[in-house]
Amino acid sequence: MKLQQLKYIVEVLNHNLNVSATAESLYTSQPGISKQVRMLEDELGVQIFGRSGKHLTHVTSAGNEVINIAREILSKVEGIKAVANEHTLPDQGKLNIATTHTQARYALPPVIQGFMQKYPAVSLHMHQGTPQQISDAAARGDADFAIATEALHLYGDLIMLPCYHWNRSIVVTKDHPLAQLGKNITVQDVAKYSLITYVFGFTGRSELDKAFNAHGLEPHIVFTATDADVIKTYVRLGLGVGVLATMAVDDIADKDLVCIDASHLFEASTTKIGFRKGSFLRGYMYDFIERFAPHLTKDVVEKASLMRNQDDVDALFSNVTLPIK
């Protein structure tokens, strides 16, 4: 059994069983990958992939278990390299972050600015996507950190640490009837109009649905987007009332709009940062986490890393008052 073979089976799955695409990404040949996968299957005495002719069709039940262990082994190998680099090149390396547009656009810029000033030799890469894409990137090891709010059930393979709460605002044009209500606005008032908000399962959208359901109402959502700036664009066009994260409203850039605090209408959402269980975190990674969430010091993160499950991690922070954005 070779590490190369383990890498091949993991990458084949990452490329949706497309051996040709896998070979291209690894700068090797398709026959070479197929041969090594077959050799590994012969050695183990089980099929990792089901086949139809020359094409891979599915991962077998045994294959799933083998690939999961292969991921762990490859992660440990990367951990060994990281340990060595931490001692030889402590301020050099790379950092990959997977997150949503709202976090990337509004929450992370000052954090990243300070981080890059301190660690100019660290190559930082931002990957924006849906909760599923963020989860997949972290699980594959393509991202060191996942920063997300919604669909936290997708992150079972990660240690998720709470960073901050955030609220929503109602955004309308200045001539809109809701603009006159201010803090007196109710869910019933909002329900009278067409809404423009986040895609379901994205950036706290579920809290909006829960608030309407609690009043026996159903929101009339006419347009959804993953990008807060897109939502504001269509509010300006008069297509509806925007419901979005308060942090996504800029007092200067959005001065043509009226922003109404809706924290009394919708429950706050919690943004978390996560990393794979068993990961070796470099010193600059601990620094990044603490910059993003000051209560997540290295000692706290290390303690959370030793917890048996996510429930224990959540209990660790049960008495911590998170900041609100």
C-alpha positions in Angstrom: 0.0 0.0 0.0 1.4 3.4 -1.0 0.5 6.9 0.0 0.2 7.6 -3.8 -2.6 5.1 -4.1 -4.4 6.6 -1.1 -4.1 10.0 -2.7 -5.5 8.7 -6.0 -8.6 7.1 -4.5 -9.4 10.3 -2.5 -8.8 12.5 -5.5 -10.9 10.3 -7.8 -13.8 10.8 -5.4 -13.1 14.5 -5.2 -13.5 14.6 -9.0 -16.8 12.8 -9.0 -15.3 9.5 -10.2 -13.9 11.2 -13.3 -10.4 9.5 -13.7 -9.5 11.7 -16.6 -10.1 14.9 -14.6 -8.3 13.4 -11.7 -5.3 12.7 -13.8 -5.3 16.2 -15.2 -5.4 17.8 -11.8 -2.5 15.6 -10.6 -0.5 16.0 -13.7 -0.3 12.3 -14.4 -1.8 9.8 -16.7 -5.3 8.2 -16.6 -4.0 4.7 -17.1 -1.5 5.2 -14.3 -4.2 6.1 -11.9 -6.5 3.3 -13.0 -3.6 0.8 -12.6 -2.7 2.0 -9.1 -6.3 1.9 -7.9 -6.6 -1.7 -9.2 -3.4 -2.7 -7.5 -4.7 -1.3 -4.2 -8.1 -3.1 -4.6 -6.2 -6.3 -5.3 -4.0 -5.9 -2.3 -7.0 -5.2 0.0 -9.2 -7.8 -1.6 -12.2 -5.5 -1.9 -13.6 -3.2 -4.6 -13.3 0.5 -3.7 -15.2 1.6 -6.8 -18.1 0.0 -8.7 -17.6 -0.1 -12.5 -19.6 -0.3 -15.7 -17.1 -1.2 -18.4 -14.1 1.2 -18.1 -16.2 3.8 -16.2 -16.4 4.2 -12.4 -20.0 4.4 -11.3 -20.1 4.5 -7.6 -18.1 4.1 -4.4 -18.8 0.8 -2.6 -19.6 0.6 1.1 -16.1 -0.8 1.8 -14.7 1.9 -0.5 -16.3 4.6 1.6 -14.6 3.3 4.7 -11.3 2.9 3.0 -11.5 6.5 1.6 -12.4 8.0 4.9 -9.4 6.4 6.5 -7.2 7.4 3.6 -8.3 11.0 4.1 -7.2 10.8 7.7 -3.9 9.3 6.8 -3.2 12.0 4.2 -4.2 14.6 6.7 -1.7 13.3 9.2 1.0 13.4 6.5 0.2 17.0 5.9 0.2 17.5 9.6 3.8 16.1 9.8 4.9 18.6 7.1 3.1 21.4 8.9 5.0 20.5 12.2 8.3 20.6 10.3 7.4 24.0 8.7 6.3 25.4 12.0 9.9 24.8 13.3 11.8 25.8 10.2 9.5 28.5 8.6 7.1 29.7 11.4 5.9 32.8 9.5 5.7 31.2 6.0 3.0 29.0 4.5 -0.5 29.2 3.2 -3.9 29.6 4.5 -7.1 28.6 2.7 -10.5 29.9 3.9 -13.9 28.8 2.6 -16.8 31.1 3.4 -19.8 33.0 2.1 -19.9 36.3 0.2 -21.2 38.2 3.2 -18.4 37.0 5.5 -15.8 37.6 2.8 -17.1 41.0 1.8 -18.1 42.5 5.2 -16.7 40.6 8.2 -13.2 39.5 7.0 -11.5 42.5 5.3 -10.1 44.1 8.5 -9.1 40.8 9.9 -7.3 39.8 6.7 -5.7 43.2 6.3 -4.1 43.0 9.8 -3.1 39.4 9.3 -1.4 39.9 6.0 0.5 42.9 7.4 1.9 40.7 10.1 2.5 37.6 7.9 3.5 38.9 4.4 5.1 35.5 3.6 1.8 33.6 4.2 -0.2 33.0 1.0 -3.9 33.5 1.8 -6.6 32.2 -0.5 -10.4 32.9 -0.2 -12.9 30.4 -1.5 -16.6 31.7 -1.6 -19.4 29.2 -2.0 -22.6 27.7 -0.6 -22.7 26.0 2.8 -22.4 22.6 1.0 -19.4 23.8 -1.0 -17.7 25.3 2.1 -18.2 22.0 4.0 -16.9 19.9 1.1 -13.8 22.1 0.7 -13.0 21.8 4.4 -13.7 18.0 4.5 -11.4 17.5 1.4 -8.6 19.5 3.0 -8.9 22.2 0.3 -9.7 24.7 3.0 -8.0 25.1 6.4 -11.0 27.0 7.9 -14.7 27.0 7.1 -16.6 30.1 8.2 -20.3 29.7 8.0 -23.7 30.4 9.7 -26.3 28.2 8.1 -26.5 24.4 7.5 -24.2 23.6 10.4 -25.3 20.0 10.2 -23.1 19.7 7.1 -20.0 20.3 9.2 -20.0 17.1 11.2 -16.3 16.3 10.4 -15.2 19.7 11.7 -14.7 21.4 15.1 -17.0 24.4 14.9 -16.3 27.3 17.2 -18.7 30.2 17.8 -17.4 33.6 16.7 -20.2 36.2 17.0 -23.9 36.8 16.6 -25.3 39.0 13.9 -28.7 40.5 13.2 -30.7 41.5 10.2 -32.1 44.7 8.8 -35.0 45.6 6.5 -33.7 47.7 3.5 -36.1 49.8 1.4 -36.0 52.8 -0.9 -36.6 56.2 0.7 -40.1 56.4 -0.8 -41.3 53.0 0.4 -44.1 52.9 3.0 -42.0 50.8 5.4 -39.4 53.6 5.5 -41.6 55.6 7.8 -42.1 52.9 10.4 -38.6 52.6 11.8 -38.3 50.5 15.0 -42.1 50.1 15.1 -42.0 47.8 12.2 -43.6 44.3 12.7 -43.5 41.0 10.9 -47.0 41.6 9.7 -45.9 44.9 8.2 -43.1 43.2 6.3 -45.4 40.4 5.2 -47.5 42.8 3.1 -44.7 43.2 0.6 -42.6 41.2 -1.8 -39.2 40.2 -0.3 -35.7 40.0 -1.6 -33.4 38.0 0.5 -30.8 35.2 0.7 -31.2 31.8 -0.9 -32.7 29.3 1.5 -30.0 27.5 3.6 -27.7 30.5 3.1 -26.5 33.2 5.5 -29.2 32.9 8.2 -32.2 32.6 5.9 -33.9 30.0 8.1 -34.4 32.6 10.9 -36.5 34.7 8.5 -38.7 31.7 7.7 -39.1 30.8 11.4 -40.2 34.4 12.3 -42.9 34.4 9.7 -44.1 30.9 10.6 -44.3 31.9 14.3 -47.0 34.4 13.2 -48.8 32.0 10.9 -47.5 33.9 7.9 -45.6 32.9 4.8 -43.1 35.3 3.3 -43.7 36.3 -0.3 -40.1 36.0 -1.6 -39.8 37.1 -5.2 -36.1 37.1 -5.6 -33.2 35.4 -3.8 -29.4 35.8 -4.1 -26.3 34.7 -2.3 -24.7 38.1 -2.5 -25.9 41.0 -0.3 -24.9 43.6 -2.8 -27.1 41.9 -5.4 -30.0 42.0 -3.0 -29.5 45.8 -2.5 -29.3 46.3 -6.3 -32.7 44.8 -6.8 -34.2 46.7 -3.9 -33.0 49.9 -5.7 -34.9 48.7 -8.8 -38.1 48.6 -6.7 -38.6 44.8 -7.0 -39.2 44.4 -3.3 -38.1 44.8 0.4 -34.6 43.6 1.2 -33.9 41.4 4.3 -30.2 41.0 4.8 -27.4 41.0 7.4 -27.0 44.4 9.1 -23.2 44.2 8.6 -23.9 44.2 4.8 -25.3 47.8 5.0 -22.8 50.5 4.4 -23.7 54.0 5.7 -22.0 55.7 2.8 -22.4 53.4 -0.1 -26.0 52.7 0.8 -27.1 56.2 1.8 -29.8 56.1 -0.9 -31.5 53.4 1.0 -33.3 53.3 4.4 -32.0 50.6 6.7 -34.4 49.5 9.5 -33.1 47.5 12.4 -35.0 44.1 12.5 -33.2 42.5 15.5 -36.6 42.5 17.3 -38.2 40.6 14.4 -35.7 37.8 13.7 -33.5 35.8 16.1 -29.8 36.5 15.8 -27.7 34.0 13.9 -24.3 32.8 15.0 -21.3 32.6 12.7 -18.8 29.8 13.4 -15.3 29.0 12.3 -14.3 25.3 11.8 -11.4 23.1 11.0 -10.9 19.4 10.6 -10.6 17.2 13.6 -7.0 16.2 14.2 -5.6 19.1 12.2 -2.3 20.6 13.2 -2.8 24.3 13.3 0.2 26.5 12.6 1.0 29.5 14.8 -0.3 31.9 12.3 -3.6 29.9 12.0 -4.2 30.4 15.7 -3.5 34.1 15.2 -6.0 34.3 12.4 -8.7 32.6 14.6 -8.1 35.0 17.4 -8.2 38.1 15.1 -11.5 36.9 13.8 -12.9 36.1 17.2 -10.8 37.5 20.1 -12.3 35.1 22.7 -10.9 32.1 20.7 -7.4 32.2 22.1 -4.9 29.5 21.4 -5.6 27.9 24.8 -9.4 27.9 24.2 -9.0 26.5 20.7 -6.7 23.7 21.9 -9.1 22.8 24.7 -12.0 22.6 22.2 -9.9 20.4 19.9 -9.8 17.8 22.7 -13.5 17.6 23.1 -15.2 14.3 22.1 -18.0 15.8 20.0 -19.6 19.0 19.0 -22.0 19.0 21.9 -19.1 19.1 24.3 -17.6 21.9 22.2 -20.9 23.9 22.4 -21.0 23.3 26.2 -17.5 24.8 26.5 -18.9 28.1 25.2 -22.3 28.0 27.0 -21.4 30.8 29.4 -19.4 32.9 26.9 -21.1 36.2 25.8 -20.4 36.5 22.1 -20.1 39.9 20.4 -23.0 41.1 18.1 -22.4 42.5 14.7 
